[in-house]
Amino acid sequence: MPKRLLAFLPALIAVGVGGFFLWALVSGRDASILPSVLINEPAPQFALAPVEDVDRPGVSREDLLGQVTLVNFFASWCIPCLAEHPLITRMAEDGLPVFGINYKNEPTEARNWLRKYGNPYTRIGSDYDGRTGIEFGVVALPESFVIDQNGVIRYKQVGVITPDDLENIILPLIAVLQKEGVANEGADPL
């Protein structure tokens, strides 16, 4: 009898997994929304050296303090990263400090990509081994994080930043965070 049960085990597992996906589909859940346990938590500790031969300093957690920033994980091999690059550049041109983290990418490839498409990053670190990406919970490139003046992650964008995302989510959030920072200047820290 146990051998008969083992024969049906793969089918039972497939039915269980299929049932989960069917439930997710009919429940109206948006599969592109991946919640992050890091929202409203301090950004992880990290310190990354700059990408070789790129005229920008590296980046660390301490660099995130004192201003609202966008941290953008990208790589030259990431086609969607190129799609959002004009919007990343626009944010930087509009005065937002944008810090790049070059994720699991050869320095020469990163350097060539930045020279070809432009380097909008105020600071850029090399996460060649992917350790910082793991600490941030990066699952797929590109990913971007809005960080407040206290180094707290306030928003995570998984995938390409679209014009709609920029205008309706990211820029309004940044404006609110910047106003909060101005309102809290001079206040005694708790």
N, C-alpha and C positions, 0 to 999 in steps of 0.2 A: 503493500500500500504506500509506503513512503516514496518509492520510486515513481509511482503514478503522480503523487503530489509534486515531486521535483520536476516532472515533465511539464506541469502546468505553471510552474513558478515564473518563467519568463513571460508568459501570456498575462499572468496576474499583475506583474510589475508594469508591463506595457499598458494595461487597462488603467492602472492607478495613475501613472504619469499622464496618460491621455486625458483622464478625468480631471486632473489638476489643470491642464492647459485649457480644456473646454470650460471649466469653471472660470478661469481667468478671462477668457474671451467673452463669455456671456455676462460676466459681472460688471462689465464696463470699465475695468481697470485699464489704464494707459500703460502699456508695456514699456514705453520709452521713459517713464518716470521711475527713476531709481532713487529711493530715499537714501539719505546719507545720515549715519549716526553722528557725523561730525558737525551738522548744522547747529549753530549756537554754541559750539565748543571751540576752545582755542586751537589754532592751527598747530599741527605737529611741529616738534623741534626738528630743524634740519639746517644744514649749511652746505651749499653747493658751490664748487669752484666754477668760474666762468667757462663758457665754451671757448676752446682754444682759438686764438687769432680772431676773436670777435671783440670789437672795441666797446665792451660793456662789462661792468663788474658782475661777479657771481651774486647769489642771493641766499639769504638765510631767513629764519623766522623773525629775527630781530629787525630786519629791513621792512617787515610788514607793519610795524608799530608806528603810530602817530599819523597815519593817513589811510584813507580808503584806497584799497588796491584791488586789481584783478590779477589773479595768478592763472596763467594759461599753460597747460601741459600740451606740448605739440611735438612733432617729429617730421623730418623731411620725407619720410616714407608714407606719411599719413595724408592720403588724398583729401579727406574731409577738412583737414587742417588748412589746406590751401584755400578751400571754399570760404572759410570764415576769416581768413587772414585780412581781407580788406576792412572788415568790421573791427578787428583787433587794432589795426592801424588807425582807424577813425577814432576809436576811444583814446588811443595814445595821443593823437594829434589834438584832441579836444582837452587834453591836460590830465587825463587819468593816468596815474602810475600803473603801467602794465608790466608785470614781471613774467618772464618766460621761463619755463622749465622744459628743457630739451630732453625728451624721454626716450631712453634706450636707443640712442642714435649715435652713429659715428660722428665725431667732431668735424671732420672734413665735409661730410654730407650736410650737417647742420649749417656750417659756415657758408657753403655754396648756396644752399636754399635761402638763407637770409640775405646774401648778396644779390641773388636773383630777384627775390620778391619784396625785399625791404625788411629792415629790422626795427619794429616799433617798440621793442622792449627797453624799459628803463634799466633793468637788470636782467641777466639771463644766466641760469645755472645749468650745469650738465648733470643729468640724472642717468648716467650711462648704465648703471646696474639696476635701476628701477626702484631702489629702496625708498626714495622720497615719494614716488608714485604710490607705492604700497601703503605708506603711512597716511597719505591723503585719501586712500580708497579708490584710486583710479582704476577703472575697469575697461575703458575704451577711449581712444583718442578721437578728437580732441576733448578735453575736459577743462572747464574753467571754474574758478572759485572767486566770489566776491568776499573780501576780507575787510572787516571794519577797522577803525583806528586802534582798537585794543588787541588786534591780532586774532579776532574771533571770526570763524567762517560763518557767513550769513546766507550764502546761496551757493549751490553747486549746479553747474550746467553740464550735463552729459551730452556729448555730441556737439554738432555744429551750432554756433550761435547764429541764429537767423535775424534778419532785420526786425521781424516781429518780436522775437525774444529780447533783442536789444532795446527797442522802443517801449515795450509794454512791461518788461520785467526788470531787466538789468539796470538801465539808466534811471528809472524811477526809484529803485532800491538804493542805488548809489547816491542819488540826490537826498533821500531821507537820511541815509547814514552820514553824509557830509554835514547836513543841518544839525543832526544830533551831536556830531563832533564839535561844531561851532558853539552850540548851546552848552556843552559840557566843558568848554575851555575854562580853565581857572577853577573849576570845581574840585573840591577835595576828594581824592580817591578814597574809596571805602576801605 
